[in-house]
Amino acid sequence: MTLFSDKDPLSIAWAPPANETPEEKAARLEREAAAQRVSDAIDESLKAESAALKKRPKAIKLLLLGQSESGKSTLLKNLQMTYAPKAWEEQRASWRSIIQLNLIRSVNFIVDILSKVDSPRSTSYYGTRSESGRTDSPTSSTDSTHSEPCKLSDKQALLRLRLGPLRTVEEDLRRCMGITVESDHFDSDAEQWATPFDAPSTSTDPEAVSHRRRLREFFVRVRGDGSRVSKGGRKDGKNSNPDEATGVIASCAEDIKALWEDERVQALLAARGVDLRLGAGFFLDDIDRIAVPSYVPSDSDVVRARLRTVGVQEHRLVFEDEPKRESDGSRRRSNEDAVWMKHAREWIVCDVGGCRSSRHAWLPYLTDLSAILFLAPVSCFDENLAEDPEVNRLDDSITLWTAVVKSPLLAKIRMFE
């Protein structure tokens, strides 16, 4: 039989010792008084912060919407660069490893193609999807064997061997930055949302499933807060050193340049319908500038760098008094900029992952918004979605835009396109 006591267990725990001396009691009371003073100070500080927040103008909350690779992250970078130049300059150097990773991935992409040239069964693993994001028709092995070299030259074989260490460098950079590849490809079995308001669906078309499985090496993501690209899980990469990667890249600079300028390599890429220059994160034309130990990213480099957004990343943008420095060294700001700064100095910009498998994550961010900026590129009118090659990219943008503007949830939100 369980017996219940009327005594409060907390009171018993906090009760002073039964044999407490006057000196011990005085010391205890002094400690309690000191703790109470600290608690009161914290309460006053919280009240002051709350009052200050109420007096401050409400931050503008902007949501960037659009399909994958529509330019949302690029727009965000330009906003940061233009209206928060000091913070931008502080963070710009942290993009060096991302740019180096983009460069190495392009090199390893070419090396992988060279490795498959001698194989009689080499089909269009890379020909079906270029780095530019364009989806092409699968190239048969018969077509490829007639249009591309059937065997590597001694020079190409040597370059492939000498550039082998870059594979390890790529792995080290990814571990160092907390970047994962396993979650970067489009899972063939993943549920997809045409819009964030629809029920999920999966494609049962064998060709579409096979196509998505071939895309597993093309994108990178960063774990953790999106406000800093170098932030994330470092557990696996705690022993990785980005400076060591820089040294290896610099030592391979001549070989990288020789590989990229090789006429047979260019012919091989052309035969497979691959145009690396059209894709984001292309830096092979800047090897002499990037593959050096003293390399510091430029604004243009950061804007061009490719880092796929996964989920929703929230960025706080505080407008600075000093405008961005122009190329001639001067600083200019329009009257329109001054008006924006006067009424809304702080912006919260939400950058979303536009892939269909990520759109369900938008819903929690569709409330308490000031405005939505929808990006719909029209240059992709002849391309299909990477995650679903049966859907035209322009049709997907129209479907997504229609769902957004018709949603009752967003009826009072200002929209820009």
HELIX and SHEET records of a PDB file:
HELIX    1   1 PRO A    9  TRP A   14  1                                   6    
HELIX    2   2 PRO A   22  LYS A   55  1                                  34    
HELIX    3   3 LYS A   72  TYR A   83  1                                  12    
HELIX    4   4 PRO A   85  ARG A   92  1                                   8    
HELIX    5   5 ALA A   93  TRP A   95  5                                   3    
HELIX    6   6 ARG A   96  VAL A  117  1                                  22    
HELIX    7   7 SER A  141  SER A  147  1                                   7    
HELIX    8   8 ASP A  154  ARG A  162  1                                   9    
HELIX    9   9 PRO A  165  MET A  177  1                                  13    
HELIX   10  10 PRO A  206  ARG A  213  1                                   8    
HELIX   11  11 PRO A  242  SER A  251  1                                  10    
HELIX   12  12 ALA A  253  GLU A  261  1                                   9    
HELIX   13  13 GLU A  263  ALA A  271  1                                   9    
HELIX   14  14 LEU A  276  LEU A  278  5                                   3    
HELIX   15  15 LEU A  284  ASP A  286  5                                   3    
HELIX   16  16 ILE A  287  ILE A  290  1                                   4    
HELIX   17  17 ASP A  299  ARG A  304  1                                   6    
HELIX   18  18 ASN A  335  HIS A  343  1                                   9    
HELIX   19  19 ARG A  356  TYR A  365  5                                  10    
HELIX   20  20 ARG A  393  LYS A  406  1                                  14    
HELIX   21  21 PRO A  408  LEU A  410  5                                   3    
SHEET    1   A 5 VAL A 312  VAL A 318  0                                        
SHEET    2   A 5 GLU A 346  VAL A 352 -1                                        
SHEET    3   A 5 ILE A  60  LEU A  65  1                                        
SHEET    4   A 5 ALA A 371  PHE A 374  1                                        
SHEET    5   A 5 ARG A 414  PHE A 416  1                                        
SHEET    1   B 2 ILE A 179  THR A 180  0                                        
SHEET    2   B 2 ARG A 221  VAL A 222 -1                                        
END                                                                             
